[in-house]
Amino acid sequence: MEAVFFVIGAVAYISGLVLPVAAARYIWRQSARPGRAWGHALCLPVLLAGEYALIWIVFWAAHDDGEGPPGLGLAVIPIVLLTAASVLAYYLALAWRLFRRALA
C-alpha cells in the first residue's frame, strides 16, 4: 500500500514541475485566438489552483500533516519557485507584447 502512495506522490510532484510551463503555454496559445484575449487573466488563478492541489496531493500521499521537521516542506520549494517564475515570465511576455503593439 505504501508503494501506491509513493507513486501517487511522485506523479503529483512531477506534474507540479511540468504544469506551470505546460499550462502557461496552453493558455497563451488559446488566448492568441481572435476574441479570446480575456484568457490571459486566467493564467494566474489556473496555475495557483493547480499547484495548490498538486502540493496538497504530495503532502497527503506522504501522510504529512505539517507537524515535525520541515523535510517535505523543503521538497516543494522547486515547485513553488517554478510556478512563480512561470507566472512572472508569462505576464512579462504579455506586457512586452502589449508594449510592442502600442509602439506600432
C-alpha positions in Angstrom: 0.0 0.0 0.0 2.9 2.3 0.7 4.1 1.9 -2.9 0.8 3.2 -4.1 1.1 6.3 -2.0 4.7 6.7 -3.3 3.6 6.5 -6.9 0.7 9.0 -6.3 3.1 11.4 -4.6 5.7 11.0 -7.3 3.3 11.6 -10.1 1.9 14.7 -8.3 5.4 16.0 -7.7 6.5 15.6 -11.3 3.1 17.0 -12.5 3.8 20.0 -10.3 7.1 20.6 -12.1 5.5 20.2 -15.5 2.2 22.0 -15.0 3.4 25.7 -14.8 5.1 25.7 -18.2 2.6 23.5 -20.0 -0.5 25.4 -18.7 1.1 28.8 -19.4 1.9 27.8 -22.9 -1.6 26.3 -23.5 -3.3 29.4 -22.1 -1.0 31.7 -24.2 -1.9 29.8 -27.4 -5.6 29.8 -26.7 -5.6 33.4 -25.7 -3.9 34.3 -29.0 -7.1 33.4 -30.9 -9.3 36.3 -32.0 -11.8 37.3 -29.4 -10.1 35.4 -26.6 -7.7 37.9 -25.1 -9.6 37.7 -21.8 -8.0 34.2 -21.4 -4.7 35.9 -20.2 -6.4 36.7 -17.0 -6.9 33.0 -16.3 -3.2 32.2 -16.1 -2.6 33.2 -12.5 -5.7 31.5 -11.0 -5.3 28.3 -13.0 -1.6 27.9 -12.1 -2.2 28.7 -8.4 -5.1 26.3 -8.1 -3.4 23.5 -10.0 -0.2 23.9 -8.0 -2.0 24.1 -4.7 -3.9 20.9 -5.5 -0.8 19.0 -6.6 1.2 20.1 -3.5 -1.7 19.0 -1.3 -1.7 15.6 -3.0 2.1 15.3 -2.4 1.6 16.0 1.3 -1.4 13.7 1.5 0.5 10.8 -0.1 3.4 11.3 2.3 1.0 11.3 5.3 2.5 14.6 6.3 0.3 16.8 8.4 2.8 19.6 8.9 3.9 18.6 12.3 7.5 17.8 12.8 10.6 18.6 10.8 10.2 20.6 7.5 11.6 17.9 5.3 8.7 17.6 2.9 8.0 21.3 3.0 11.5 21.9 1.6 10.9 19.4 -1.1 8.1 21.5 -2.7 10.2 24.7 -2.9 11.2 23.9 -6.5 7.5 23.6 -7.5 6.7 26.9 -5.9 9.7 28.6 -7.5 8.9 27.2 -10.9 5.3 28.4 -10.6 6.4 31.9 -9.6 8.9 32.0 -12.4 6.3 30.8 -14.9 3.7 33.4 -13.8 6.3 36.2 -13.9 7.6 35.2 -17.3 4.1 34.9 -18.7 3.0 38.4 -17.6 6.3 40.0 -18.6 5.9 38.5 -22.1 2.3 39.7 -22.2 3.4 43.2 -21.1 6.2 43.2 -23.7 3.7 42.1 -26.4 1.3 44.9 -25.5 4.1 47.4 -25.3 5.3 46.5 -28.8 1.7 46.8 -30.1 1.3 50.2 -28.6 4.5 51.4 -30.3 3.5 50.1 -33.7 
